[in-house]
Amino acid sequence: MTLQGWAEIALTLGLSVALGWPLGLYLSRVWNGERTWLDPVLRPVEKVFYGLAGVNPDRSQGWVGYAGALVVFNAMGFGLLYAILRLQGGLPLNPQGFEGVSPHLAFNTAISFVTNTNWQSYGGETTLSTFTQMVGLTVQNFLSAATGAAIAAALARAFVASRGEGVGNFWADMTRTTLYLLLPASIVLAVLLAGLGVAQSLAASATATTLEGADQTIALFPVASQLAIKMLGINGGGVFNVNSAHPLENPSALTNLITAVSINVLGWAAFFAFGRSVMAKKEVRALVLAGLILLGGLTAAMYVAESQPAPALQAAGISQPVNMEGKETRFGIASSVAWAAQTTGASNGSVNAMHASFMPLSGGIQMFLMQLGEILPGGIGSGIALMVVMAILSVFVAGLMVGRTPEYLGKKIEAREIQYAMIGLLAMPAAILGFGAVAAVYPEALTGLLNAGPHGLSEILYAYTSAAANNGSAFAGLTANAPWWNTTLGIGMLLGRFVPAVAVLAIAGSLVAKPKLAPSAGTLPTDGGLFIGLLIGVILILGGLQFFPALALGPIVEHFQMLAAAARS
């Protein structure tokens, strides 16, 4: 551990939040349909889209209509992307001559990018064409991010309204978020990254001569343009198999810092946008502080763990003062730790260090960060939406303790909201523990594991956690490009994305019809240290309820494996 290392971690986290504040104020204006500095250029374009689609942006939808539009739109996106993946061999912009992918891989990949998970069971540079990357995956990088933002926008309106009926217009929220925020921000970042050395080419490859005099073929893609929205949309799913560990995607310490900050900046921006839209800046500031305390503390624990020598190397007689296995030697331990924490605290799978190369404590922390629900800060909008659900549960617990009907942001929290909240929060642990338990004893699933024993169990749990949490990072060692893994991981992604999304919209629909109440003498303050502590406690308990049962699967799996071995003998 060094002072410079601590400074790198603090700078990465601090810049993400600091830049998220002004972007959040701007995003709030976009959600509310207020005038922005891009209106003279984009307002006419926006009206053209509404006209072509036959959408009246001023018509507010009830939560059922809003959720239905969200589900149908994403289902159509899945169908289109699935078709592109299967028909890739006959589509243009395929200089590599790649054939279409298998049905189970197309199913998994299409769901992965529609759900903002971006899990990759394939090597991008050896599997997908330029057309598939640009027209298929990059488009979904925009739309999946905008979908998450739309959920938060609808929830914000529910807290503002008093005895209202609708939560907004899904089509307008999608269009405005994409046009006014994601597209211009991605253009600026793509130009910056390309200027700093990130590859951007439609050519299939380039040939270079190595120091030994041999020829080397280097795969090329329009990397900078896809990298920009991959990071800003908190997507993941890079052009190259190793994502941001590739020198053509991350060539320098400066690009490393810029992309590391870009992962989370719009996630934090959604927090501030929610606060401005609901006119509850102090309360949302408490949510931000709770998130930062958790993310900062867990990142610090990872840095301490990775600053120790690896036991396996010590046992082999190799002297290494810190655990550099699998780390980015160009950037060091602190940078790799900051990246790992950012990608597992956000809803993003673009890593620059294999998660399996971390110490056991660090690997467990990363798994736990995802099992908290991807709320630190999570995806654009989806993170703040689930953090608000955690806040609702916190005030409900406090209300039970003092015998008073709980309130949050001027709305009474009653049985219906808690029921919807638990449906949304239990979808992820059900997918993780359910599929994980079956995969741990199912022979077809076990053939994909590189390691047996505890590490193999970690590979299984990490895969389903990453899928259900819509994260998309891999623990390595698992060959997931097989029918069992592609299918079950895809189902886990669907459950982890759309069950919570519909549950949050149901909460919004319930709250929007309630009167807006002024704070009273008995209202629990939700902007102070007491509430922050309560919120952190609730988050840790909910995360632990799935983390520790996951660990308990170890002896159960060992027992079943012993029974299977005895039966075979």
VOBAKE-501683 format. One record per residue (C-alpha): x, y, z; residue number from 1. Coordinates in nm, 2 decimals. Layout:
! residues N
       u       v       w    i
       X       Y       Z  NUM
...
END
This chain:
! residues 569
       u       v       w    i
    0.00    0.00    0.00    1
    0.13    0.35   -0.09    2
    0.00    0.70   -0.05    3
   -0.01    0.72   -0.43    4
   -0.22    0.41   -0.44    5
   -0.47    0.56   -0.19    6
   -0.47    0.88   -0.39    7
   -0.55    0.70   -0.72    8
   -0.85    0.52   -0.56    9
   -0.98    0.85   -0.40   10
   -0.93    1.04   -0.73   11
   -1.12    0.78   -0.93   12
   -1.42    0.76   -0.69   13
   -1.41    1.14   -0.63   14
   -1.41    1.24   -0.99   15
   -1.70    1.01   -1.07   16
   -1.92    1.17   -0.80   17
   -1.80    1.53   -0.86   18
   -1.87    1.51   -1.24   19
   -2.19    1.33   -1.17   20
   -2.34    1.63   -0.99   21
   -2.36    1.88   -1.29   22
   -2.45    1.60   -1.53   23
   -2.73    1.50   -1.29   24
   -2.87    1.85   -1.28   25
   -2.87    1.84   -1.66   26
   -3.03    1.49   -1.67   27
   -3.31    1.62   -1.44   28
   -3.39    1.89   -1.70   29
   -3.40    1.62   -1.97   30
   -3.64    1.40   -1.76   31
   -3.87    1.70   -1.69   32
   -3.88    1.82   -2.04   33
   -3.72    2.15   -1.95   34
   -3.52    2.36   -2.19   35
   -3.16    2.26   -2.24   36
   -2.87    2.42   -2.44   37
   -2.91    2.14   -2.70   38
   -3.28    2.22   -2.77   39
   -3.22    2.43   -3.08   40
   -3.05    2.14   -3.25   41
   -3.23    1.84   -3.10   42
   -3.58    1.95   -3.04   43
   -3.67    1.93   -3.42   44
   -3.51    1.59   -3.43   45
   -3.71    1.48   -3.13   46
   -4.04    1.59   -3.29   47
   -3.96    1.40   -3.61   48
   -3.92    1.07   -3.40   49
   -4.25    1.13   -3.23   50
   -4.42    1.20   -3.56   51
   -4.28    0.88   -3.72   52
   -4.37    0.67   -3.42   53
   -4.71    0.83   -3.37   54
   -4.63    0.91   -3.01   55
   -4.78    1.20   -2.81   56
   -4.50    1.28   -2.56   57
   -4.74    1.48   -2.34   58
   -4.97    1.18   -2.27   59
   -4.88    1.03   -1.94   60
   -4.91    0.65   -1.90   61
   -5.02    0.46   -1.59   62
   -4.76    0.23   -1.44   63
   -4.91   -0.08   -1.62   64
   -4.89    0.10   -1.96   65
   -4.54    0.23   -1.89   66
   -4.42   -0.12   -1.78   67
   -4.59   -0.28   -2.08   68
   -4.42   -0.04   -2.32   69
   -4.08   -0.10   -2.16   70
   -4.12   -0.48   -2.18   71
   -4.25   -0.48   -2.54   72
   -3.98   -0.24   -2.66   73
   -3.70   -0.45   -2.50   74
   -3.85   -0.77   -2.63   75
   -3.84   -0.63   -2.99   76
   -3.48   -0.52   -2.93   77
   -3.40   -0.88   -2.83   78
   -3.56   -1.02   -3.14   79
   -3.37   -0.78   -3.37   80
   -3.04   -0.85   -3.20   81
   -3.09   -1.22   -3.20   82
   -3.16   -1.21   -3.58   83
   -2.84   -1.00   -3.64   84
   -2.63   -1.25   -3.45   85
   -2.77   -1.56   -3.63   86
   -2.76   -1.40   -3.97   87
   -2.42   -1.24   -3.93   88
   -2.26   -1.44   -4.21   89
   -2.48   -1.28   -4.47   90
   -2.48   -0.92   -4.35   91
   -2.25   -0.64   -4.46   92
   -1.94   -0.49   -4.28   93
   -1.80   -0.84   -4.21   94
   -1.45   -0.82   -4.34   95
   -1.34   -1.10   -4.11   96
   -1.59   -1.34   -4.28   97
   -1.75   -1.45   -3.95   98
   -2.04   -1.69   -3.97   99
   -2.36   -1.65   -3.76  100
   -2.33   -1.76   -3.40  101
   -2.50   -2.07   -3.25  102
   -2.86   -2.04   -3.13  103
   -2.78   -2.07   -2.75  104
   -2.50   -1.81   -2.78  105
   -2.72   -1.57   -2.98  106
   -2.99   -1.61   -2.71  107
   -2.74   -1.54   -2.43  108
   -2.58   -1.24   -2.61  109
   -2.90   -1.08   -2.72  110
   -3.04   -1.10   -2.36  111
   -2.71   -0.98   -2.22  112
   -2.71   -0.66   -2.42  113
   -3.08   -0.59   -2.39  114
   -3.06   -0.62   -2.01  115
   -2.75   -0.39   -1.98  116
   -2.56   -0.70   -1.85  117
   -2.31   -0.74   -2.14  118
   -2.19   -1.08   -2.03  119
   -1.97   -1.23   -2.30  120
   -1.95   -1.60   -2.35  121
   -1.74   -1.53   -2.66  122
   -1.42   -1.35   -2.77  123
   -1.54   -1.03   -2.94  124
   -1.25   -1.00   -3.20  125
   -1.29   -1.37   -3.30  126
   -1.66   -1.41   -3.31  127
   -1.85   -1.09   -3.40  128
   -1.83   -0.88   -3.72  129
   -1.80   -0.50   -3.74  130
   -2.17   -0.48   -3.84  131
   -2.28   -0.69   -3.54  132
   -2.07   -0.48   -3.30  133
   -2.19   -0.15   -3.44  134
   -2.55   -0.20   -3.54  135
   -2.64   -0.48   -3.29  136
   -2.44   -0.44   -2.97  137
   -2.38   -0.06   -2.97  138
   -2.74    0.02   -3.04  139
   -2.84   -0.19   -2.74  140
   -2.58   -0.02   -2.53  141
   -2.77    0.31   -2.58  142
   -3.12    0.16   -2.54  143
   -3.05   -0.05   -2.24  144
   -2.90    0.24   -2.06  145
   -3.19    0.47   -2.15  146
   -3.43    0.20   -2.03  147
   -3.28    0.22   -1.68  148
   -3.29    0.59   -1.68  149
   -3.66    0.58   -1.77  150
   -3.74    0.37   -1.47  151
   -3.58    0.63   -1.24  152
   -3.76    0.91   -1.41  153
   -4.10    0.74   -1.36  154
   -4.03    0.68   -0.99  155
   -3.93    1.04   -0.94  156
   -4.26    1.16   -1.08  157
   -4.44    0.93   -0.84  158
   -4.29    1.12   -0.55  159
   -4.36    1.46   -0.69  160
   -4.73    1.40   -0.78  161
   -5.01    1.43   -0.54  162
   -5.31    1.21   -0.62  163
   -5.18    1.17   -0.97  164
   -5.26    0.91   -1.23  165
   -4.96    0.86   -1.47  166
   -4.59    0.82   -1.42  167
   -4.48    0.97   -1.75  168
   -4.44    0.86   -2.11  169
   -4.19    0.58   -2.17  170
   -4.13    0.66   -2.53  171
   -4.05    1.03   -2.45  172
   -3.82    0.93   -2.16  173
   -3.63    0.69   -2.38  174
   -3.60    0.93   -2.67  175
   -3.50    1.23   -2.46  176
   -3.24    1.04   -2.25  177
   -3.08    0.89   -2.57  178
   -3.09    1.21   -2.77  179
   -3.00    1.47   -2.51  180
   -2.76    1.28   -2.29  181
   -2.62    0.95   -2.41  182
   -2.56    1.04   -2.77  183
   -2.38    1.38   -2.73  184
   -2.18    1.26   -2.43  185
   -2.07    0.95   -2.63  186
   -1.96    1.16   -2.93  187
   -1.74    1.38   -2.71  188
   -1.59    1.09   -2.53  189
   -1.53    0.88   -2.85  190
   -1.35    1.17   -3.01  191
   -1.14    1.22   -2.70  192
   -1.05    0.85   -2.67  193
   -0.96    0.82   -3.04  194
   -0.73    1.12   -3.00  195
   -0.56    0.95   -2.71  196
   -0.48    0.64   -2.91  197
   -0.78    0.41   -2.89  198
   -0.83    0.23   -3.21  199
   -1.11    0.34   -3.45  200
   -1.11    0.16   -3.78  201
   -1.35   -0.03   -4.02  202
   -1.06   -0.25   -4.14  203
   -1.05   -0.61   -4.03  204
   -0.69   -0.60   -3.91  205
   -0.34   -0.46   -3.95  206
   -0.01   -0.64   -3.98  207
    0.29   -0.56   -3.77  208
    0.64   -0.68   -3.74  209
    0.75   -0.80   -3.40  210
    1.09   -0.74   -3.24  211
    1.18   -1.10   -3.34  212
    1.10   -1.02   -3.71  213
    0.79   -1.22   -3.73  214
    0.46   -1.09   -3.87  215
    0.17   -1.04   -3.63  216
   -0.20   -0.98   -3.73  217
   -0.37   -0.73   -3.50  218
   -0.75   -0.73   -3.50  219
   -0.91   -0.38   -3.56  220
   -1.26   -0.25   -3.50  221
   -1.42    0.09   -3.44  222
   -1.33    0.06   -3.08  223
   -1.35    0.42   -2.95  224
   -1.71    0.48   -3.06  225
   -1.83    0.16   -2.90  226
   -1.61    0.21   -2.59  227
   -1.76    0.55   -2.52  228
   -2.12    0.43   -2.48  229
   -2.00    0.10   -2.33  230
   -1.86    0.30   -2.04  231
   -2.10    0.59   -2.02  232
   -2.40    0.36   -2.05  233
   -2.25    0.14   -1.77  234
   -2.27   -0.15   -2.02  235
   -1.95   -0.35   -2.05  236
   -1.92   -0.60   -2.34  237
   -1.61   -0.49   -2.52  238
   -1.49   -0.54   -2.87  239
   -1.19   -0.74   -2.75  240
   -1.21   -1.05   -2.53  241
   -1.00   -0.89   -2.26  242
   -1.19   -0.56   -2.27  243
   -1.00   -0.27   -2.12  244
   -0.69   -0.47   -2.06  245
   -0.63   -0.45   -2.44  246
   -0.37   -0.18   -2.53  247
   -0.58   -0.08   -2.84  248
   -0.88   -0.01   -2.60  249
   -0.69    0.13   -2.31  250
   -0.35    0.25   -2.43  251
   -0.23    0.48   -2.14  252
   -0.27    0.58   -1.78  253
   -0.48    0.87   -1.89  254
   -0.73    0.66   -2.09  255
   -0.74    0.42   -1.79  256
   -0.85    0.71   -1.56  257
   -1.10    0.85   -1.81  258
   -1.27    0.52   -1.87  259
   -1.27    0.42   -1.50  260
   -1.44    0.75   -1.42  261
   -1.68    0.71   -1.71  262
   -1.81    0.38   -1.58  263
   -1.98    0.54   -1.29  264
   -2.03    0.90   -1.36  265
   -2.38    0.87   -1.51  266
   -2.48    0.63   -1.24  267
   -2.41    0.90   -0.98  268
   -2.56    1.16   -1.21  269
   -2.89    0.97   -1.19  270
   -2.88    1.00   -0.81  271
   -2.85    1.38   -0.84  272
   -3.11    1.40   -1.11  273
   -3.35    1.21   -0.89  274
   -3.29    1.45   -0.61  275
   -3.35    1.76   -0.82  276
   -3.66    1.61   -0.98  277
   -3.81    1.52   -0.65  278
   -3.70    1.84   -0.48  279
   -3.52    1.63   -0.21  280
   -3.16    1.72   -0.26  281
   -3.06    1.66    0.11  282
   -3.23    1.32    0.12  283
   -3.06    1.21   -0.20  284
   -2.73    1.34   -0.07  285
   -2.78    1.09    0.22  286
   -2.82    0.81   -0.04  287
   -2.50    0.92   -0.22  288
   -2.31    0.93    0.11  289
   -2.44    0.58    0.21  290
   -2.33    0.45   -0.13  291
   -1.99    0.61   -0.11  292
   -1.93    0.48    0.24  293
   -2.00    0.13    0.13  294
   -1.81    0.15   -0.20  295
   -1.51    0.33   -0.04  296
   -1.49    0.09    0.25  297
   -1.50   -0.22    0.04  298
   -1.26   -0.08   -0.21  299
   -1.02   -0.01    0.07  300
   -1.05   -0.36    0.20  301
   -0.97   -0.49   -0.15  302
   -0.66   -0.27   -0.17  303
   -0.53   -0.39    0.17  304
   -0.58   -0.76    0.06  305
   -0.41   -0.71   -0.28  306
   -0.12   -0.54   -0.12  307
   -0.01   -0.87    0.04  308
    0.19   -1.14   -0.12  309
   -0.01   -1.42   -0.28  310
    0.01   -1.74   -0.06  311
    0.03   -1.97   -0.36  312
    0.34   -1.79   -0.49  313
    0.50   -1.78   -0.15  314
    0.45   -2.16   -0.12  315
    0.61   -2.20   -0.46  316
    0.92   -2.01   -0.34  317
    0.85   -1.70   -0.56  318
    0.92   -1.37   -0.38  319
    0.66   -1.11   -0.46  320
    0.58   -0.83   -0.21  321
    0.22   -0.77   -0.35  322
   -0.03   -0.99   -0.54  323
    0.04   -0.89   -0.90  324
   -0.11   -1.20   -1.05  325
   -0.33   -1.10   -1.34  326
   -0.30   -0.73   -1.26  327
   -0.24   -0.45   -1.51  328
    0.13   -0.41   -1.46  329
    0.11   -0.09   -1.67  330
   -0.11    0.07   -1.41  331
   -0.05   -0.11   -1.08  332
   -0.25   -0.26   -0.79  333
   -0.45    0.05   -0.69  334
   -0.58    0.11   -1.04  335
   -0.68   -0.26   -1.08  336
   -0.86   -0.25   -0.74  337
   -1.04    0.08   -0.83  338
   -1.15   -0.07   -1.16  339
   -1.27   -0.39   -1.00  340
   -1.47   -0.20   -0.74  341
   -1.61    0.04   -0.99  342
   -1.72   -0.24   -1.23  343
   -1.88   -0.46   -0.96  344
   -2.03   -0.16   -0.77  345
   -2.17   -0.04   -1.10  346
   -2.37   -0.25   -1.35  347
   -2.07   -0.31   -1.58  348
   -1.86   -0.60   -1.69  349
   -1.57   -0.42   -1.85  350
   -1.27   -0.53   -1.65  351
   -0.90   -0.47   -1.68  352
   -0.80   -0.75   -1.45  353
   -0.94   -1.11   -1.43  354
   -1.14   -1.13   -1.11  355
   -1.01   -1.48   -1.04  356
   -0.66   -1.34   -1.01  357
   -0.76   -1.14   -0.70  358
   -0.71   -1.27   -0.34  359
   -1.00   -1.47   -0.20  360
   -1.11   -1.18    0.02  361
   -1.11   -0.94   -0.28  362
   -1.30   -1.19   -0.50  363
   -1.56   -1.23   -0.22  364
   -1.60   -0.85   -0.19  365
   -1.66   -0.82   -0.56  366
   -1.92   -1.09   -0.55  367
   -2.08   -0.92   -0.24  368
   -2.08   -0.58   -0.42  369
   -2.29   -0.73   -0.69  370
   -2.52   -0.91   -0.45  371
   -2.60   -0.57   -0.28  372
   -2.81   -0.51   -0.59  373
   -2.58   -0.31   -0.82  374
   -2.67    0.01   -0.63  375
   -2.32    0.16   -0.58  376
   -2.42    0.34   -0.80  377
   -2.55    0.07   -1.03  378
   -2.68    0.14   -1.38  379
   -2.81    0.47   -1.51  380
   -3.14    0.51   -1.32  381
   -3.17    0.14   -1.22  382
   -2.91    0.20   -0.94  383
   -3.09    0.50   -0.78  384
   -3.43    0.32   -0.83  385
   -3.32    0.02   -0.62  386
   -3.14    0.25   -0.37  387
   -3.48    0.42   -0.32  388
   -3.63    0.08   -0.27  389
   -3.37    0.02    0.00  390
   -3.46    0.35    0.16  391
   -3.83    0.26    0.16  392
   -3.75   -0.06    0.34  393
   -3.53    0.14    0.59  394
   -3.81    0.38    0.68  395
   -4.05    0.08    0.70  396
   -3.82   -0.09    0.95  397
   -3.79    0.24    1.15  398
   -4.17    0.28    1.14  399
   -4.21   -0.07    1.29  400
   -3.97    0.02    1.57  401
   -4.16    0.34    1.67  402
   -4.51    0.22    1.59  403
   -4.58    0.48    1.33  404
   -4.68    0.46    0.96  405
   -4.35    0.51    0.77  406
   -4.31    0.79    0.52  407
   -4.05    0.87    0.26  408
   -4.02    1.19    0.06  409
   -4.38    1.29    0.15  410
   -4.54    0.96    0.07  411
   -4.68    0.70    0.31  412
   -4.52    0.36    0.28  413
   -4.77    0.08    0.33  414
   -4.80   -0.29    0.28  415
   -4.84   -0.28   -0.10  416
   -4.52   -0.09   -0.16  417
   -4.33   -0.33    0.07  418
   -4.47   -0.63   -0.12  419
   -4.36   -0.49   -0.45  420
   -4.02   -0.41   -0.31  421
   -3.96   -0.76   -0.18  422
   -4.07   -0.91   -0.52  423
   -3.81   -0.69   -0.69  424
   -3.53   -0.76   -0.44  425
   -3.59   -1.13   -0.41  426
   -3.56   -1.20   -0.79  427
   -3.18   -1.17   -0.79  428
   -3.11   -1.41   -0.49  429
   -3.36   -1.66   -0.62  430
   -3.18   -1.67   -0.96  431
   -2.84   -1.69   -0.80  432
   -2.91   -1.95   -0.54  433
   -3.15   -2.15   -0.75  434
   -2.94   -2.19   -1.06  435
   -2.62   -2.21   -0.86  436
   -2.74   -2.50   -0.65  437
   -2.85   -2.70   -0.96  438
   -2.53   -2.61   -1.16  439
   -2.31   -2.73   -0.87  440
   -2.44   -3.09   -0.91  441
   -2.55   -3.10   -1.27  442
   -2.29   -3.30   -1.48  443
   -2.34   -3.09   -1.80  444
   -2.28   -2.77   -1.60  445
   -1.98   -2.90   -1.43  446
   -1.80   -2.98   -1.75  447
   -1.75   -2.61   -1.81  448
   -1.55   -2.56   -1.49  449
   -1.17   -2.53   -1.50  450
   -1.14   -2.58   -1.12  451
   -1.30   -2.82   -0.88  452
   -1.37   -2.77   -0.51  453
   -1.42   -2.43   -0.35  454
   -1.28   -2.24   -0.64  455
   -1.51   -2.41   -0.88  456
   -1.80   -2.32   -0.66  457
   -1.69   -1.96   -0.66  458
   -1.69   -1.97   -1.05  459
   -2.05   -2.09   -1.04  460
   -2.17   -1.84   -0.79  461
   -1.99   -1.55   -0.95  462
   -2.13   -1.63   -1.29  463
   -2.49   -1.64   -1.17  464
   -2.44   -1.34   -0.95  465
   -2.29   -1.14   -1.24  466
   -2.58   -1.24   -1.46  467
   -2.87   -1.18   -1.21  468
   -2.71   -0.85   -1.10  469
   -2.68   -0.75   -1.46  470
   -2.31   -0.69   -1.42  471
   -2.14   -0.91   -1.68  472
   -1.80   -0.96   -1.53  473
   -1.65   -1.31   -1.52  474
   -1.45   -1.49   -1.25  475
   -1.25   -1.67   -1.52  476
   -1.21   -2.04   -1.53  477
   -1.56   -2.10   -1.65  478
   -1.63   -2.20   -2.02  479
   -1.98   -2.06   -2.04  480
   -2.03   -2.09   -2.42  481
   -2.24   -2.41   -2.38  482
   -2.62   -2.47   -2.40  483
   -2.66   -2.50   -2.02  484
   -2.47   -2.20   -1.92  485
   -2.58   -1.97   -2.20  486
   -2.95   -2.06   -2.14  487
   -2.96   -2.04   -1.76  488
   -2.74   -1.73   -1.74  489
   -2.97   -1.57   -2.00  490
   -3.27   -1.65   -1.79  491
   -3.09   -1.51   -1.48  492
   -3.03   -1.19   -1.66  493
   -3.39   -1.15   -1.76  494
   -3.51   -1.21   -1.40  495
   -3.25   -0.97   -1.26  496
   -3.34   -0.69   -1.49  497
   -3.71   -0.70   -1.56  498
   -3.86   -0.83   -1.24  499
   -3.71   -0.54   -1.03  500
   -3.79   -0.30   -1.31  501
   -4.16   -0.39   -1.32  502
   -4.16   -0.40   -0.93  503
   -4.02   -0.04   -0.91  504
   -4.28    0.08   -1.17  505
   -4.55   -0.09   -0.96  506
   -4.43    0.10   -0.65  507
   -4.43    0.42   -0.86  508
   -4.79    0.35   -0.97  509
   -4.90    0.30   -0.61  510
   -4.72    0.61   -0.48  511
   -4.84    0.84   -0.76  512
   -5.20    0.81   -0.65  513
   -5.12    0.90   -0.29  514
   -5.13    1.25   -0.15  515
   -4.81    1.44   -0.10  516
   -4.77    1.49    0.28  517
   -4.58    1.76    0.46  518
   -4.33    1.64    0.72  519
   -4.47    1.63    1.07  520
   -4.31    1.60    1.42  521
   -4.32    1.22    1.40  522
   -4.16    1.19    1.05  523
   -3.83    1.01    1.05  524
   -3.56    1.25    0.91  525
   -3.41    1.09    0.60  526
   -3.12    1.33    0.54  527
   -2.91    1.27    0.85  528
   -2.65    1.03    0.99  529
   -2.90    0.81    1.18  530
   -3.08    0.73    0.85  531
   -2.76    0.68    0.66  532
   -2.65    0.42    0.93  533
   -2.99    0.25    0.91  534
   -2.98    0.24    0.53  535
   -2.63    0.09    0.53  536
   -2.75   -0.17    0.78  537
   -3.05   -0.27    0.57  538
   -2.83   -0.29    0.25  539
   -2.57   -0.51    0.43  540
   -2.83   -0.74    0.58  541
   -3.01   -0.79    0.24  542
   -2.67   -0.85    0.07  543
   -2.57   -1.10    0.35  544
   -2.90   -1.29    0.31  545
   -2.78   -1.42   -0.03  546
   -2.40   -1.40    0.02  547
   -2.38   -1.63    0.33  548
   -2.63   -1.89    0.20  549
   -2.42   -1.90   -0.12  550
   -2.12   -1.98    0.09  551
   -2.32   -2.25    0.27  552
   -2.36   -2.43   -0.07  553
   -2.00   -2.55   -0.03  554
   -2.06   -2.84    0.21  555
   -2.39   -2.93    0.04  556
   -2.22   -2.95   -0.30  557
   -1.94   -3.16   -0.15  558
   -2.19   -3.40    0.00  559
   -2.37   -3.45   -0.33  560
   -2.04   -3.50   -0.51  561
   -1.94   -3.77   -0.26  562
   -2.27   -3.94   -0.32  563
   -2.23   -3.93   -0.69  564
   -1.87   -4.07   -0.67  565
   -2.00   -4.35   -0.44  566
   -2.27   -4.43   -0.69  567
   -2.03   -4.45   -0.98  568
   -1.79   -4.68   -0.79  569
END
